């Protein structure tokens, strides 16, 4: 199944009071495996950037002034999203801003039935625990050392890894063959030591019984042990 994990950055917390989306990052997954396809864009919000928001994501008004308006990239974004389920952390927030931008240009909003909220998944799996993206990365051993500030594509890439863990971990071969990456992995044998090697014809078992000479040497060695406990 194709899914899109995405994140947004904004000028504030509420699109109903004039806040706008200024960045979106999307990561495509098929069968819970990242395909390598992404969509990333900055948008000119046509308004100022409050200093509080800039401290979070580092996107200034001067930087965004040269970026395209949402309407200029809407078709490209919608084509990438397709009809896939959309996964986000605290998804109601991101859906609210994405649909606000679509409504501003006269486009139909995205159906909320497509929403998958990883905060809700995390609360169900880890009740009472911290379930921020940072906390979940720490819990699952996901490297976030390069996350100095919030960034939509970086956060979507981290969330994609978290989403896999929240939904049971990566289980190769369970209906995931739509991904070329998974097909390649499925064609690989994982040895007992955890190393991978290509499939090859099985070899006949090697003889492993001791020879007559080896048995005689063993008997002589045992007989030469002084005060052996098995002779007491």
C-alpha positions as protocol buffer text, in pm:
chain_id: "A"
residue {
  index: 1
  type: UNK
  ca { x: 0 y: 0 z: 0 }
}
residue {
  index: 2
  type: UNK
  ca { x: 125 y: 347 z: -89 }
}
residue {
  index: 3
  type: UNK
  ca { x: 132 y: 603 z: 193 }
}
residue {
  index: 4
  type: UNK
  ca { x: 270 y: 956 z: 223 }
}
residue {
  index: 5
  type: UNK
  ca { x: 435 y: 1073 z: 544 }
}
residue {
  index: 6
  type: UNK
  ca { x: 442 y: 1452 z: 559 }
}
residue {
  index: 7
  type: UNK
  ca { x: 515 y: 1751 z: 779 }
}
residue {
  index: 8
  type: UNK
  ca { x: 459 y: 2126 z: 750 }
}
residue {
  index: 9
  type: UNK
  ca { x: 613 y: 2443 z: 889 }
}
residue {
  index: 10
  type: UNK
  ca { x: 398 y: 2751 z: 938 }
}
residue {
  index: 11
  type: UNK
  ca { x: 391 y: 3113 z: 1050 }
}
residue {
  index: 12
  type: UNK
  ca { x: 196 y: 3021 z: 1363 }
}
residue {
  index: 13
  type: UNK
  ca { x: -57 y: 2789 z: 1517 }
}
residue {
  index: 14
  type: UNK
  ca { x: -394 y: 2874 z: 1364 }
}
residue {
  index: 15
  type: UNK
  ca { x: -478 y: 2919 z: 995 }
}
residue {
  index: 16
  type: UNK
  ca { x: -813 y: 3070 z: 1094 }
}
residue {
  index: 17
  type: UNK
  ca { x: -631 y: 3378 z: 1227 }
}
residue {
  index: 18
  type: UNK
  ca { x: -421 y: 3430 z: 916 }
}
residue {
  index: 19
  type: UNK
  ca { x: -131 y: 3195 z: 975 }
}
residue {
  index: 20
  type: UNK
  ca { x: 7 y: 3031 z: 661 }
}
residue {
  index: 21
  type: UNK
  ca { x: 199 y: 2721 z: 559 }
}
residue {
  index: 22
  type: UNK
  ca { x: 556 y: 2804 z: 453 }
}
residue {
  index: 23
  type: UNK
  ca { x: 709 y: 2460 z: 399 }
}
residue {
  index: 24
  type: UNK
  ca { x: 597 y: 2106 z: 329 }
}
residue {
  index: 25
  type: UNK
  ca { x: 799 y: 1785 z: 313 }
}
residue {
  index: 26
  type: UNK
  ca { x: 658 y: 1453 z: 194 }
}
residue {
  index: 27
  type: UNK
  ca { x: 809 y: 1103 z: 193 }
}
residue {
  index: 28
  type: UNK
  ca { x: 660 y: 822 z: -15 }
}
residue {
  index: 29
  type: UNK
  ca { x: 632 y: 476 z: 138 }
}
residue {
  index: 30
  type: UNK
  ca { x: 511 y: 155 z: -22 }
}
residue {
  index: 31
  type: UNK
  ca { x: 444 y: -134 z: 212 }
}
residue {
  index: 32
  type: UNK
  ca { x: 591 y: 76 z: 497 }
}
residue {
  index: 33
  type: UNK
  ca { x: 923 y: 97 z: 309 }
}
residue {
  index: 34
  type: UNK
  ca { x: 1059 y: 432 z: 188 }
}
residue {
  index: 35
  type: UNK
  ca { x: 1088 y: 439 z: -191 }
}
residue {
  index: 36
  type: UNK
  ca { x: 1327 y: 732 z: -209 }
}
residue {
  index: 37
  type: UNK
  ca { x: 1067 y: 961 z: -372 }
}
residue {
  index: 38
  type: UNK
  ca { x: 1003 y: 1286 z: -187 }
}
residue {
  index: 39
  type: UNK
  ca { x: 834 y: 1620 z: -239 }
}
residue {
  index: 40
  type: UNK
  ca { x: 969 y: 1932 z: -72 }
}
residue {
  index: 41
  type: UNK
  ca { x: 882 y: 2298 z: -118 }
}
residue {
  index: 42
  type: UNK
  ca { x: 899 y: 2637 z: 52 }
}
residue {
  index: 43
  type: UNK
  ca { x: 618 y: 2887 z: 1 }
}
residue {
  index: 44
  type: UNK
  ca { x: 597 y: 3264 z: 14 }
}
residue {
  index: 45
  type: UNK
  ca { x: 327 y: 3325 z: 279 }
}
residue {
  index: 46
  type: UNK
  ca { x: 267 y: 3682 z: 162 }
}
residue {
  index: 47
  type: UNK
  ca { x: 290 y: 3804 z: 520 }
}
residue {
  index: 48
  type: UNK
  ca { x: 551 y: 3857 z: 789 }
}
residue {
  index: 49
  type: UNK
  ca { x: 717 y: 3577 z: 985 }
}
residue {
  index: 50
  type: UNK
  ca { x: 669 y: 3613 z: 1362 }
}
residue {
  index: 51
  type: UNK
  ca { x: 999 y: 3584 z: 1547 }
}
residue {
  index: 52
  type: UNK
  ca { x: 859 y: 3304 z: 1766 }
}
residue {
  index: 53
  type: UNK
  ca { x: 792 y: 3087 z: 1460 }
}
residue {
  index: 54
  type: UNK
  ca { x: 1127 y: 3174 z: 1303 }
}
residue {
  index: 55
  type: UNK
  ca { x: 1303 y: 3051 z: 1618 }
}
residue {
  index: 56
  type: UNK
  ca { x: 1139 y: 2711 z: 1566 }
}
residue {
  index: 57
  type: UNK
  ca { x: 1217 y: 2651 z: 1198 }
}
residue {
  index: 58
  type: UNK
  ca { x: 1468 y: 2921 z: 1103 }
}
residue {
  index: 59
  type: UNK
  ca { x: 1271 y: 3043 z: 800 }
}
residue {
  index: 60
  type: UNK
  ca { x: 1281 y: 3420 z: 772 }
}
residue {
  index: 61
  type: UNK
  ca { x: 1058 y: 3658 z: 578 }
}
residue {
  index: 62
  type: UNK
  ca { x: 1353 y: 3753 z: 356 }
}
residue {
  index: 63
  type: UNK
  ca { x: 1425 y: 3388 z: 271 }
}
residue {
  index: 64
  type: UNK
  ca { x: 1061 y: 3309 z: 190 }
}
residue {
  index: 65
  type: UNK
  ca { x: 1004 y: 3627 z: -14 }
}
residue {
  index: 66
  type: UNK
  ca { x: 1179 y: 3469 z: -314 }
}
residue {
  index: 67
  type: UNK
  ca { x: 987 y: 3139 z: -295 }
}
residue {
  index: 68
  type: UNK
  ca { x: 680 y: 3048 z: -505 }
}
residue {
  index: 69
  type: UNK
  ca { x: 330 y: 3097 z: -374 }
}
residue {
  index: 70
  type: UNK
  ca { x: 133 y: 2785 z: -281 }
}
residue {
  index: 71
  type: UNK
  ca { x: -91 y: 2818 z: -588 }
}
residue {
  index: 72
  type: UNK
  ca { x: 210 y: 2783 z: -818 }
}
residue {
  index: 73
  type: UNK
  ca { x: 299 y: 2436 z: -683 }
}
residue {
  index: 74
  type: UNK
  ca { x: -42 y: 2307 z: -580 }
}
residue {
  index: 75
  type: UNK
  ca { x: -90 y: 2081 z: -885 }
}
residue {
  index: 76
  type: UNK
  ca { x: 256 y: 1927 z: -843 }
}
residue {
  index: 77
  type: UNK
  ca { x: 193 y: 1865 z: -474 }
}
residue {
  index: 78
  type: UNK
  ca { x: -151 y: 1710 z: -528 }
}
residue {
  index: 79
  type: UNK
  ca { x: -12 y: 1485 z: -802 }
}
residue {
  index: 80
  type: UNK
  ca { x: 251 y: 1358 z: -559 }
}
residue {
  index: 81
  type: UNK
  ca { x: -2 y: 1299 z: -282 }
}
residue {
  index: 82
  type: UNK
  ca { x: -240 y: 1115 z: -515 }
}
residue {
  index: 83
  type: UNK
  ca { x: -510 y: 932 z: -322 }
}
residue {
  index: 84
  type: UNK
  ca { x: -275 y: 778 z: -65 }
}
residue {
  index: 85
  type: UNK
  ca { x: -334 y: 790 z: 311 }
}
residue {
  index: 86
  type: UNK
  ca { x: -146 y: 1085 z: 464 }
}
residue {
  index: 87
  type: UNK
  ca { x: 56 y: 1024 z: 779 }
}
residue {
  index: 88
  type: UNK
  ca { x: 154 y: 1313 z: 1008 }
}
residue {
  index: 89
  type: UNK
  ca { x: 244 y: 1377 z: 1373 }
}
residue {
  index: 90
  type: UNK
  ca { x: -44 y: 1562 z: 1536 }
}
residue {
  index: 91
  type: UNK
  ca { x: -202 y: 1530 z: 1193 }
}
residue {
  index: 92
  type: UNK
  ca { x: -499 y: 1760 z: 1258 }
}
residue {
  index: 93
  type: UNK
  ca { x: -258 y: 2054 z: 1271 }
}
residue {
  index: 94
  type: UNK
  ca { x: -92 y: 1973 z: 937 }
}
residue {
  index: 95
  type: UNK
  ca { x: -422 y: 1886 z: 767 }
}
residue {
  index: 96
  type: UNK
  ca { x: -567 y: 2214 z: 888 }
}
residue {
  index: 97
  type: UNK
  ca { x: -293 y: 2419 z: 726 }
}
residue {
  index: 98
  type: UNK
  ca { x: -281 y: 2213 z: 406 }
}
residue {
  index: 99
  type: UNK
  ca { x: -657 y: 2235 z: 357 }
}
residue {
  index: 100
  type: UNK
  ca { x: -654 y: 2605 z: 439 }
}
residue {
  index: 101
  type: UNK
  ca { x: -407 y: 2664 z: 155 }
}
residue {
  index: 102
  type: UNK
  ca { x: -617 y: 2456 z: -84 }
}
residue {
  index: 103
  type: UNK
  ca { x: -937 y: 2640 z: 8 }
}
residue {
  index: 104
  type: UNK
  ca { x: -766 y: 2977 z: -40 }
}
residue {
  index: 105
  type: UNK
  ca { x: -707 y: 2894 z: -407 }
}
residue {
  index: 106
  type: UNK
  ca { x: -1050 y: 2740 z: -462 }
}
residue {
  index: 107
  type: UNK
  ca { x: -942 y: 2376 z: -450 }
}
residue {
  index: 108
  type: UNK
  ca { x: -1126 y: 2098 z: -269 }
}
residue {
  index: 109
  type: UNK
  ca { x: -987 y: 2012 z: 75 }
}
residue {
  index: 110
  type: UNK
  ca { x: -830 y: 1673 z: 136 }
}
residue {
  index: 111
  type: UNK
  ca { x: -1069 y: 1424 z: 295 }
}
residue {
  index: 112
  type: UNK
  ca { x: -993 y: 1383 z: 664 }
}
residue {
  index: 113
  type: UNK
  ca { x: -1064 y: 1012 z: 625 }
}
residue {
  index: 114
  type: UNK
  ca { x: -719 y: 989 z: 468 }
}
residue {
  index: 115
  type: UNK
  ca { x: -554 y: 1114 z: 788 }
}
residue {
  index: 116
  type: UNK
  ca { x: -327 y: 887 z: 993 }
}
residue {
  index: 117
  type: UNK
  ca { x: -215 y: 1055 z: 1318 }
}
residue {
  index: 118
  type: UNK
  ca { x: 104 y: 912 z: 1467 }
}
residue {
  index: 119
  type: UNK
  ca { x: 41 y: 1096 z: 1795 }
}
residue {
  index: 120
  type: UNK
  ca { x: -276 y: 891 z: 1838 }
}
residue {
  index: 121
  type: UNK
  ca { x: -87 y: 573 z: 1748 }
}
residue {
  index: 122
  type: UNK
  ca { x: 188 y: 657 z: 1998 }
}
residue {
  index: 123
  type: UNK
  ca { x: -57 y: 734 z: 2279 }
}
residue {
  index: 124
  type: UNK
  ca { x: -223 y: 399 z: 2226 }
}
residue {
  index: 125
  type: UNK
  ca { x: 106 y: 210 z: 2218 }
}
residue {
  index: 126
  type: UNK
  ca { x: 280 y: 408 z: 2495 }
}
residue {
  index: 127
  type: UNK
  ca { x: 8 y: 544 z: 2725 }
}
residue {
  index: 128
  type: UNK
  ca { x: 132 y: 804 z: 2969 }
}
residue {
  index: 129
  type: UNK
  ca { x: 471 y: 844 z: 2797 }
}
residue {
  index: 130
  type: UNK
  ca { x: 610 y: 1144 z: 2611 }
}
residue {
  index: 131
  type: UNK
  ca { x: 515 y: 1111 z: 2248 }
}
residue {
  index: 132
  type: UNK
  ca { x: 681 y: 1407 z: 2078 }
}
residue {
  index: 133
  type: UNK
  ca { x: 879 y: 1327 z: 1764 }
}
residue {
  index: 134
  type: UNK
  ca { x: 1204 y: 1374 z: 1956 }
}
residue {
  index: 135
  type: UNK
  ca { x: 1087 y: 1141 z: 2236 }
}
residue {
  index: 136
  type: UNK
  ca { x: 980 y: 872 z: 1990 }
}
residue {
  index: 137
  type: UNK
  ca { x: 1310 y: 892 z: 1802 }
}
residue {
  index: 138
  type: UNK
  ca { x: 1492 y: 842 z: 2132 }
}
residue {
  index: 139
  type: UNK
  ca { x: 1265 y: 553 z: 2230 }
}
residue {
  index: 140
  type: UNK
  ca { x: 1324 y: 371 z: 1902 }
}
residue {
  index: 141
  type: UNK
  ca { x: 1693 y: 453 z: 1865 }
}
residue {
  index: 142
  type: UNK
  ca { x: 1645 y: 672 z: 1556 }
}
residue {
  index: 143
  type: UNK
  ca { x: 1932 y: 915 z: 1498 }
}
residue {
  index: 144
  type: UNK
  ca { x: 1809 y: 1275 z: 1514 }
}
residue {
  index: 145
  type: UNK
  ca { x: 2144 y: 1440 z: 1585 }
}
residue {
  index: 146
  type: UNK
  ca { x: 2113 y: 1647 z: 1266 }
}
residue {
  index: 147
  type: UNK
  ca { x: 1778 y: 1794 z: 1376 }
}
residue {
  index: 148
  type: UNK
  ca { x: 1900 y: 2133 z: 1501 }
}
residue {
  index: 149
  type: UNK
  ca { x: 1578 y: 2313 z: 1400 }
}
residue {
  index: 150
  type: UNK
  ca { x: 1245 y: 2187 z: 1273 }
}
residue {
  index: 151
  type: UNK
  ca { x: 1242 y: 2122 z: 898 }
}
residue {
  index: 152
  type: UNK
  ca { x: 948 y: 1973 z: 710 }
}
residue {
  index: 153
  type: UNK
  ca { x: 1136 y: 1719 z: 498 }
}
residue {
  index: 154
  type: UNK
  ca { x: 1377 y: 1616 z: 773 }
}
residue {
  index: 155
  type: UNK
  ca { x: 1092 y: 1571 z: 1019 }
}
residue {
  index: 156
  type: UNK
  ca { x: 893 y: 1370 z: 762 }
}
residue {
  index: 157
  type: UNK
  ca { x: 1194 y: 1142 z: 709 }
}
residue {
  index: 158
  type: UNK
  ca { x: 1230 y: 1088 z: 1084 }
}
residue {
  index: 159
  type: UNK
  ca { x: 856 y: 1033 z: 1121 }
}
residue {
  index: 160
  type: UNK
  ca { x: 861 y: 770 z: 846 }
}
residue {
  index: 161
  type: UNK
  ca { x: 1103 y: 566 z: 1058 }
}
residue {
  index: 162
  type: UNK
  ca { x: 895 y: 623 z: 1371 }
}
residue {
  index: 163
  type: UNK
  ca { x: 579 y: 521 z: 1184 }
}
residue {
  index: 164
  type: UNK
  ca { x: 734 y: 187 z: 1091 }
}
residue {
  index: 165
  type: UNK
  ca { x: 813 y: 121 z: 1458 }
}
residue {
  index: 166
  type: UNK
  ca { x: 469 y: 227 z: 1575 }
}
residue {
  index: 167
  type: UNK
  ca { x: 304 y: -12 z: 1333 }
}
residue {
  index: 168
  type: UNK
  ca { x: 505 y: -318 z: 1425 }
}
residue {
  index: 169
  type: UNK
  ca { x: 851 y: -269 z: 1280 }
}
residue {
  index: 170
  type: UNK
  ca { x: 984 y: -363 z: 940 }
}
residue {
  index: 171
  type: UNK
  ca { x: 874 y: -716 z: 852 }
}
residue {
  index: 172
  type: UNK
  ca { x: 1017 y: -812 z: 515 }
}
residue {
  index: 173
  type: UNK
  ca { x: 808 y: -1037 z: 293 }
}
residue {
  index: 174
  type: UNK
  ca { x: 464 y: -982 z: 444 }
}
residue {
  index: 175
  type: UNK
  ca { x: 283 y: -842 z: 142 }
}
residue {
  index: 176
  type: UNK
  ca { x: 549 y: -578 z: 76 }
}
residue {
  index: 177
  type: UNK
  ca { x: 671 y: -694 z: -263 }
}
residue {
  index: 178
  type: UNK
  ca { x: 541 y: -379 z: -434 }
}
residue {
  index: 179
  type: UNK
  ca { x: 869 y: -210 z: -343 }
}
residue {
  index: 180
  type: UNK
  ca { x: 1177 y: -289 z: -550 }
}
residue {
  index: 181
  type: UNK
  ca { x: 1384 y: -251 z: -235 }
}
residue {
  index: 182
  type: UNK
  ca { x: 1180 y: -518 z: -61 }
}
residue {
  index: 183
  type: UNK
  ca { x: 1202 y: -751 z: -361 }
}
residue {
  index: 184
  type: UNK
  ca { x: 1580 y: -725 z: -345 }
}
residue {
  index: 185
  type: UNK
  ca { x: 1582 y: -790 z: 29 }
}
residue {
  index: 186
  type: UNK
  ca { x: 1347 y: -1084 z: -6 }
}
residue {
  index: 187
  type: UNK
  ca { x: 1592 y: -1243 z: -249 }
}
residue {
  index: 188
  type: UNK
  ca { x: 1863 y: -1233 z: 15 }
}
residue {
  index: 189
  type: UNK
  ca { x: 1923 y: -1498 z: 280 }
}
residue {
  index: 190
  type: UNK
  ca { x: 1990 y: -1371 z: 632 }
}
residue {
  index: 191
  type: UNK
  ca { x: 2233 y: -1602 z: 811 }
}
residue {
  index: 192
  type: UNK
  ca { x: 2216 y: -1688 z: 1180 }
}
residue {
  index: 193
  type: UNK
  ca { x: 2491 y: -1435 z: 1253 }
}
residue {
  index: 194
  type: UNK
  ca { x: 2281 y: -1155 z: 1103 }
}
residue {
  index: 195
  type: UNK
  ca { x: 2492 y: -1113 z: 786 }
}
residue {
  index: 196
  type: UNK
  ca { x: 2337 y: -1129 z: 443 }
}
residue {
  index: 197
  type: UNK
  ca { x: 2453 y: -1341 z: 152 }
}
residue {
  index: 198
  type: UNK
  ca { x: 2302 y: -1413 z: -189 }
}
residue {
  index: 199
  type: UNK
  ca { x: 2106 y: -1737 z: -229 }
}
residue {
  index: 200
  type: UNK
  ca { x: 2321 y: -2020 z: -363 }
}
residue {
  index: 201
  type: UNK
  ca { x: 2276 y: -2396 z: -423 }
}
residue {
  index: 202
  type: UNK
  ca { x: 2284 y: -2601 z: -104 }
}
residue {
  index: 203
  type: UNK
  ca { x: 2600 y: -2808 z: -51 }
}
residue {
  index: 204
  type: UNK
  ca { x: 2585 y: -3168 z: 74 }
}
residue {
  index: 205
  type: UNK
  ca { x: 2658 y: -3204 z: 448 }
}
residue {
  index: 206
  type: UNK
  ca { x: 3021 y: -3263 z: 539 }
}
residue {
  index: 207
  type: UNK
  ca { x: 3123 y: -3582 z: 725 }
}
residue {
  index: 208
  type: UNK
  ca { x: 3154 y: -3505 z: 1095 }
}
residue {
  index: 209
  type: UNK
  ca { x: 3193 y: -3843 z: 1270 }
}
residue {
  index: 210
  type: UNK
  ca { x: 3538 y: -3912 z: 1430 }
}
residue {
  index: 211
  type: UNK
  ca { x: 3770 y: -4156 z: 1258 }
}
residue {
  index: 212
  type: UNK
  ca { x: 3900 y: -4476 z: 1423 }
}
residue {
  index: 213
  type: UNK
  ca { x: 4241 y: -4311 z: 1479 }
}
residue {
  index: 214
  type: UNK
  ca { x: 4079 y: -4007 z: 1642 }
}
residue {
  index: 215
  type: UNK
  ca { x: 3880 y: -4232 z: 1879 }
}
residue {
  index: 216
  type: UNK
  ca { x: 4196 y: -4422 z: 1980 }
}
residue {
  index: 217
  type: UNK
  ca { x: 4387 y: -4102 z: 2049 }
}
residue {
  index: 218
  type: UNK
  ca { x: 4098 y: -3978 z: 2261 }
}
residue {
  index: 219
  type: UNK
  ca { x: 4090 y: -4299 z: 2466 }
}
residue {
  index: 220
  type: UNK
  ca { x: 4465 y: -4275 z: 2526 }
}
residue {
  index: 221
  type: UNK
  ca { x: 4436 y: -3913 z: 2632 }
}
residue {
  index: 222
  type: UNK
  ca { x: 4155 y: -3989 z: 2879 }
}
residue {
  index: 223
  type: UNK
  ca { x: 4342 y: -4287 z: 3022 }
}
residue {
  index: 224
  type: UNK
  ca { x: 4642 y: -4067 z: 3093 }
}
residue {
  index: 225
  type: UNK
  ca { x: 4451 y: -3825 z: 3316 }
}
residue {
  index: 226
  type: UNK
  ca { x: 4552 y: -3879 z: 3679 }
}
residue {
  index: 227
  type: UNK
  ca { x: 4292 y: -3893 z: 3956 }
}
residue {
  index: 228
  type: UNK
  ca { x: 4005 y: -3836 z: 3711 }
}
residue {
  index: 229
  type: UNK
  ca { x: 3675 y: -3769 z: 3885 }
}
residue {
  index: 230
  type: UNK
  ca { x: 3495 y: -4033 z: 3678 }
}
residue {
  index: 231
  type: UNK
  ca { x: 3722 y: -4306 z: 3827 }
}
residue {
  index: 232
  type: UNK
  ca { x: 3644 y: -4225 z: 4193 }
}
